[in-house]
Amino acid sequence: MASILDDEDDYDRGGGDNAEATDDRLRLLIERVERLEEERKGIQDDIKDVYGEAKAVGYDVKIMRQIVRLRKMKPDDRKEQQMLLDTYMAAMGLA
């Protein structure tokens, strides 16, 4: 697999202002992604703490996660999924 830097014609290795500006922009974009990834890790840790708190007071975390997932869905998608689940359960004799 070829690297994006393999084609020297498309990559300005000169010391011109354009290359410097491009390098600065790339550095800024990478630093921005790194900050966002750090924020995401912090948010994921916060979510984990909330689920831990819920479990400590007796809530079923697995069910809570399922409810969060369902609330993200569009109502029509949620209804369709429920109908399919009901159909499959009936076919398996679980209804």
C-alpha positions in Angstrom: 0.0 0.0 0.0 1.5 3.3 -1.0 1.9 6.1 1.5 0.3 9.5 0.8 3.8 10.9 1.0 5.2 8.5 -1.7 4.2 10.8 -4.5 6.7 13.7 -4.1 5.0 15.7 -6.9 1.9 16.2 -4.8 3.8 17.1 -1.6 5.7 20.4 -1.3 8.9 19.7 0.6 10.2 23.2 0.1 10.7 25.7 2.8 8.2 28.2 1.4 5.5 30.0 3.2 2.8 27.8 1.8 4.5 24.7 3.1 4.9 26.3 6.5 1.2 27.4 6.6 0.2 23.9 5.6 2.4 22.4 8.3 0.9 24.7 10.9 -2.6 23.9 9.8 -1.9 20.2 9.9 -0.4 20.5 13.4 -3.4 22.5 14.6 -5.8 19.9 13.1 -4.0 17.1 14.8 -3.9 18.9 18.1 -7.6 19.5 17.8 -8.3 15.8 17.2 -6.1 14.9 20.2 -8.0 17.4 22.5 -11.4 16.0 21.3 -10.2 12.4 21.9 -9.2 13.5 25.5 -12.6 15.0 26.0 -14.3 11.9 24.6 -12.3 9.8 27.1 -13.4 12.1 29.9 -17.1 11.8 28.9 -16.8 8.0 28.6 -15.4 7.9 32.1 -18.3 10.1 33.3 -20.9 7.8 31.7 -19.2 4.8 33.3 -19.5 6.6 36.7 -23.2 7.3 36.1 -23.9 3.6 35.3 -21.8 2.6 38.4 -23.9 5.0 40.5 -27.1 3.5 39.1 -26.0 0.0 39.8 -25.0 0.9 43.3 -28.6 2.1 44.0 -30.1 -1.1 42.5 -30.9 -0.2 38.8 -30.2 -2.8 36.1 -27.5 -1.2 34.0 -28.0 -3.5 31.1 -31.6 -2.4 30.8 -30.6 1.2 31.2 -28.2 0.9 28.3 -30.9 -0.7 26.2 -33.3 2.2 27.0 -30.6 4.8 26.1 -30.1 2.9 22.8 -33.8 2.8 22.1 -34.3 6.5 22.9 -31.7 7.3 20.2 -33.7 5.5 17.6 -36.5 7.1 15.5 -40.0 6.1 16.6 -40.7 4.3 13.4 -37.5 2.3 13.6 -38.2 1.5 17.3 -41.7 0.2 16.3 -40.3 -1.9 13.5 -37.7 -3.4 15.8 -40.4 -4.2 18.4 -42.6 -5.8 15.8 -39.8 -8.0 14.5 -38.9 -9.0 18.1 -42.5 -9.9 18.8 -42.7 -12.0 15.6 -39.5 -13.8 16.4 -40.6 -14.4 20.0 -43.9 -15.8 18.8 -42.1 -18.1 16.3 -40.0 -19.4 19.2 -43.0 -19.9 21.5 -42.0 -17.1 23.8 -44.9 -14.8 23.3 
